[in-house]
Amino acid sequence: MFSRGAFSVFKQATQGASAKLSAHNVLLGASVATALGSGASLYYLNQNAAHANMEAEGLHPADHPFPQKKLFGTFDHASIRRGFHVFKEVCSACHSLDLVYWRNLVDVAYSEEETRVMAAEYEYKDGPNDNGDMFDRPGKLVDPMPRPYVNEEAARAANAGAYPPDLSLITKARHGGVDYIYSLLTGYCDPPAGVKVQEGLHYNPYFPGGAIAMAQNIFDGVVEFEDGTPNTAAQITKDVVTFLNWAAEPELDDRKKIGVKAILLFSTLTVLALWIKRNRWQTLKTRKIVFNPPKNWNVKK
């Protein structure tokens, strides 16, 4: 039982806790409202800036249904294999892939033996030998993808001053990622009325400025797929973009698998923590406090 003084202290503590809780709720609500308002403002400003700079930044690419873009989606490895075939037959004539090695293709798109055979088709400078001379040897799994030009100057000289970028990280280096690369490769068209393109350049609305030095290289039937997949321009582009996305993010499949395991683990731990909290606190949360004053207790003013 509470005494008169204890009841007064208990009442004051309760009122103080209620006031603090109300102030906390007000601050929490204000913080959430500020965050939402700031996010909405930034999104609105970004949208307006994108529309204002459309000519300089290029046409915004559409959203394409690549499976790896989904929350739990992974790469289509058959598409990676076809995409590497497209890269080797079409893109490798101008573009390098410096951060990808032959060994990276093993158990991703090709077997180890298939990869060894492909690597051996190219010659690499090695040495020095016992006589101090450099020599050429067939490629190995430890070698990087062969470069089309020995240096940047040779690349520019062969492409009228334009420098073909390395494609190792191209899907991460461009705003829009795979959607931008796909739209760029399929977006070549005739310039609209009143737009002039300099000689040696090609009109592409998705490229910043609209004029790109790279000519259109992907057409229906430009390559033949060994698995019988239709070799339309859209399919060829989809496969090579998937391959380039894998080249930039080879860990994507493993990362998402680990993410699923982490979600399951932390979900289980969360449920367990809630159950333990409820089990330990239920006796306190359900306790009833009753004030029974003594019979001879009188409140005096």
Secondary structure, DSSP 8 states (H G I E B T S, - for coil): ---HHHHHHHHHHHHHHHHHHHHHHHHHHHHHHHHHHHHHHHHHHHHHHHHHTHHHH---------GGGSTT----HHHHHHHHHHHHHTGGGT---TT-BGGGGBTTTB-HHHHHHHHHTSEEEE---TTS--EEEE--TTSB---SSSSHHHHHHHTTT------TTHHHHSTTHHHHHHHHHH------TT----TT-EE-TTSTTSEESS-----TTSS--TT-----HHHHHHHHHHHHHHHH-TTHHHHHHHHHHHHHHHHHHHHHHHHHHHHHHHHHHT--------TT-----
